[in-house]
Amino acid sequence: MSRALPAPHVAQGTFVVHTPGRGFIEVTEAVSQAVAASHVQTGIANIFTAHTSCSLLLGENADPTVRDDLERWFARAVPDGDAIFRHAAEGPDDMPAHVRSILTGVSLGVPVHGGRLLLGSWQGVYLWEHRTDAHQRKVTVTVLGH
């Protein structure tokens, strides 16, 4: 006879990231604080940003040249001001920022174990700003588990 598990605990919090413009901002510590505050020991953290011109990713956190290389690759793949784009309501980086966001995604799911994010040795959580101007971005962390 199996026992029913207790109902999972859910906690949610939001923090703000002030970006200086295009580039990566590591948010691992802020996400980790949200997980710790949830008191969930085993579960999953969903990390989400409700914006269409920035994204979230798990990436190399030991060598910043990895992030520099990603930025250079995207500059080649989705250049600002490309004539292929008709949507430029907010400038030449507008539509490229949307494409970058769609290709890289606005949410992440990360396991929680022992009350902590279960990240690899060289992984960090980053908000990737795709616009050239500074922005204020909101990130919501929802933690579900026991």
C-alpha positions as CSV (number, residue, x, y, z in Angstrom):
1,M,0.0,0.0,0.0
2,S,1.5,3.4,-1.0
3,R,1.2,6.5,1.0
4,A,0.0,9.7,-0.5
5,L,2.6,12.5,-0.5
6,P,1.8,15.7,1.2
7,A,0.6,18.6,-0.9
8,P,3.5,20.4,-2.5
9,H,4.5,23.8,-1.2
10,V,4.5,26.8,-3.7
11,A,6.3,30.0,-3.2
12,Q,6.7,32.9,-5.6
13,G,8.7,36.1,-5.6
14,T,9.8,38.8,-8.1
15,F,13.0,40.9,-8.2
16,V,14.0,43.7,-10.5
17,V,17.1,43.8,-12.7
18,H,18.4,47.2,-13.9
19,T,20.3,46.6,-17.1
20,P,22.9,49.0,-18.5
21,G,22.0,48.0,-22.1
22,R,22.8,45.0,-24.2
23,G,24.7,42.2,-22.4
24,F,24.5,39.7,-19.6
25,I,23.6,40.2,-16.0
26,E,24.2,37.3,-13.7
27,V,21.1,36.7,-11.5
28,T,22.1,33.4,-9.9
29,E,22.4,34.9,-6.4
30,A,18.9,36.6,-6.6
31,V,17.3,33.4,-7.8
32,S,19.1,31.4,-5.1
33,Q,17.8,33.8,-2.4
34,A,14.2,33.2,-3.8
35,V,14.7,29.5,-3.6
36,A,16.1,29.7,0.0
37,A,13.2,31.9,1.0
38,S,10.7,29.3,-0.3
39,H,11.9,26.7,2.2
40,V,11.5,24.0,-0.6
41,Q,14.0,21.3,-0.1
42,T,13.3,19.2,-3.2
43,G,11.4,20.5,-6.2
44,I,11.7,22.8,-9.2
45,A,12.3,26.5,-9.6
46,N,10.7,28.2,-12.6
47,I,12.4,31.4,-13.5
48,F,10.5,33.7,-15.8
49,T,10.7,37.2,-17.3
50,A,7.6,38.8,-18.8
51,H,9.5,40.9,-21.4
52,T,9.8,40.4,-25.2
53,S,13.3,41.9,-25.7
54,C,15.4,40.1,-23.0
55,S,15.8,36.5,-22.2
56,L,17.0,34.1,-19.5
57,L,19.7,31.4,-19.9
58,L,21.9,29.0,-18.0
59,G,25.4,29.6,-19.1
60,E,29.1,29.4,-18.5
61,N,29.9,31.4,-15.4
62,A,33.7,30.9,-15.2
63,D,34.9,32.5,-18.4
64,P,33.3,35.8,-19.5
65,T,34.6,35.3,-23.1
66,V,31.9,32.7,-23.6
67,R,29.2,35.4,-23.1
68,D,31.2,37.7,-25.3
69,D,31.3,35.1,-28.0
70,L,27.6,34.5,-27.8
71,E,27.0,38.3,-28.1
72,R,29.3,38.4,-31.2
73,W,27.5,35.4,-32.8
74,F,24.1,37.0,-32.3
75,A,25.3,40.3,-33.7
76,R,26.2,38.4,-36.9
77,A,23.1,36.2,-36.9
78,V,20.6,38.9,-36.0
79,P,22.1,42.3,-36.8
80,D,20.6,45.6,-35.7
81,G,19.0,47.5,-38.5
82,D,18.8,44.6,-40.9
83,A,16.6,45.5,-43.9
84,I,14.8,42.2,-43.6
85,F,12.9,43.6,-40.6
86,R,9.9,45.9,-41.0
87,H,9.2,46.3,-37.3
88,A,11.4,49.1,-35.9
89,A,8.9,51.0,-33.7
90,E,11.6,51.6,-31.1
91,G,14.7,51.7,-33.2
92,P,17.0,49.5,-35.2
93,D,17.6,47.1,-32.3
94,D,13.8,46.6,-31.7
95,M,13.1,43.6,-33.9
96,P,16.5,42.0,-33.5
97,A,15.9,42.0,-29.7
98,H,12.6,40.2,-30.2
99,V,14.2,37.6,-32.4
100,R,17.0,37.1,-29.9
101,S,14.5,36.7,-27.0
102,I,12.4,34.2,-29.0
103,L,15.5,32.1,-29.9
104,T,16.9,32.0,-26.4
105,G,13.6,32.0,-24.3
106,V,12.1,33.8,-21.3
107,S,11.8,31.0,-18.8
108,L,14.0,28.3,-17.2
109,G,13.3,25.3,-15.1
110,V,16.0,24.4,-12.6
111,P,15.8,21.5,-10.1
112,V,16.0,22.3,-6.4
113,H,17.8,19.8,-4.2
114,G,18.7,20.3,-0.5
115,G,17.0,23.7,-0.6
116,R,19.4,24.9,-3.4
117,L,19.5,25.3,-7.1
118,L,20.9,22.2,-8.6
119,L,23.3,23.8,-11.1
120,G,26.4,22.4,-12.7
121,S,29.8,23.5,-11.6
122,W,30.2,26.1,-14.3
123,Q,26.6,27.2,-14.7
124,G,25.1,30.5,-13.8
125,V,21.6,32.0,-14.4
126,Y,21.7,35.1,-16.6
127,L,19.3,37.7,-17.8
128,W,20.4,38.6,-21.3
129,E,19.4,42.2,-22.3
130,H,19.0,42.4,-26.0
131,R,18.2,46.2,-26.3
132,T,21.1,48.7,-26.5
133,D,19.5,51.1,-24.0
134,A,19.2,50.5,-20.3
135,H,16.0,48.8,-19.0
136,Q,14.3,47.7,-15.8
137,R,13.4,44.0,-16.1
138,K,11.3,41.9,-13.7
139,V,12.1,38.3,-13.0
140,T,9.7,36.0,-11.2
141,V,10.8,32.9,-9.5
142,T,8.2,30.2,-8.7
143,V,9.3,27.3,-6.5
144,L,7.3,24.2,-6.2
145,G,8.2,21.2,-4.1
146,H,8.5,19.7,-0.6
